[in-house]
């Protein structure tokens, strides 16, 4: 006969706390995503309506899953847009620098070729 000993790893935590810990972590992760989205909106000076007076009811688990998926999608899109914007800005600056170099060197080379034509 084999005896299995089950250890209670969280003996000081009650059943309610253990059951909802994963949901609390999911909500904290969603709050982090909302903060990222809000920070990007503020950085780009996008205004949002004030909804503090309109507090919605507590969503059921299906609505939370849908909200979590929507936040994930929105966060990924915003982060991708931010990265693309940064890359485009850097590319623009590099191309502007190259344009200025070409414009300045064009005058230098045309002056040098004109001087050579006069000498000849």
ABEGO torsion letter per residue (X at the ends): XBBBBBBBABAABBAAAAAAAAAAAAAAAAAAAAAAAAAAAAAAGBBBBBAAABBBBBBBAAAAAAAAAAAAAAAAAAAAAAAAAAAAAAAAAAAAAAAAAAAAAAAAAAAAAAAAAAAX
